[in-house]
Amino acid sequence: MMIRRGFKLSSKIFLINWQPLYQNLMKTIVLFGYFWLVCNQIFAQNIYLKTFGKSTHPAMIFLHGGPGYNSANFEYTTAQKLADAGFFIIVYDRRGEGRSPDAKAAFTFKETFQDLNRIYTQYKLKQATLLGHSFGGVVATLFAERYPQKIQALVLVGAPMALQETFRTILKRVKKIYQAQNDQTRLQYVDRIEQMDKKSLQYSSYCFIQAMQNGFYAPKKVTDEAKSIYVQFGTNALLKKYAQQMSYAAPQGFWKNEQYTTLDLTKPLERLKTKKLPIFGLYGQEDGLYSAQQVEKLAKLIGKENLMYYENCSHSVFIDQQSKFIQALKKWVN
């Protein structure tokens, strides 16, 4: 049945066929809904994401280290306990990293921020606290600078302020170790690393390898609490599978596109501080990536009351001093 309506304009009668217009409108709505559904399905398929706790509680998003790593260590050891403390925890692996395989991943901060914004939209978050571990702290800081209105608090967990300074710290410490051992072969090897292009990915890779070989990521004295947690790395099949998993496309991509090995977060953090954005730090005294001077510099920038520097603790603060880690977040983030 044809539905017609008429109205008079400039002494002429215009007839409008409303039925095709209505049908086209409905098609547009259906297509838009389908497009929205497909986009969200694609995002869900590409990004590994898991939540803990009630969505009505203050939201925290964990940003893992790397690039090229994953969030399994935090997810299987700490996420639920932090949720039990009254937070809504969101854990995810960045696109193209860990359990979020994507052959088309761009490995740019722009893409990373787009995915983070989708998480905000998916869970209807106006604000969230970002827990940036290691390289995740770089991502968290730059995202906070770009979207300060979305940040309840920024928490740096064993995160670098200036990566070149971190590399110098690593090499200085390993040289001291090799000198004490009178190991001339390794000292000559370190000398060759120091002669490399400091901006190159190879230079940063060799520095991190030296840190791993010399135990810079683990405390010499492990607390009883941490011992019970580290046992899971041998008993939890998924944790055992992903704990040491590392991909190489991500560091290569972020180096090519963002020159991440030369980043210095001092200025971005200073700008965030002028905006009165709450910034906190959680570091281990036995984290071989950072000197006490580096941590002290950060403390002066964000406020000494906003930084905890734990004994018997290295790079994975949320494991090495888990209870104190949770207590600090409960104190700082309300």
ABEGO torsion letter per residue (X at the ends): XBBBBBBBBGGBBBBBBAAAAAAAAAAAAAAAAAAAAAAAAAAAAABBBBBBEBAABBBBBBBBBOBGBBAAAAAAAAAAAAAAAGBBBBBBBBBGBEABBBAABAGBAAAAAAAAAAAAAAAGBABBBBBBBEAAAAAAAAAAAABAAABABBBBBGBBABAAAAAAAAAAAAAAAAAAAGBAAAAAAAAAAAABBAABAAAAAAAAAAAAAAGAABBABBBAAAAAAAAAAAABAAAAAAAABBBAAAAAAAAAAAGAAABBAAAAAAAAAAAGBBBBBBBBAABAABBAAAAAAAAAAAEAAABBBBBGBBABAAAABAAAAAAAAAAABX
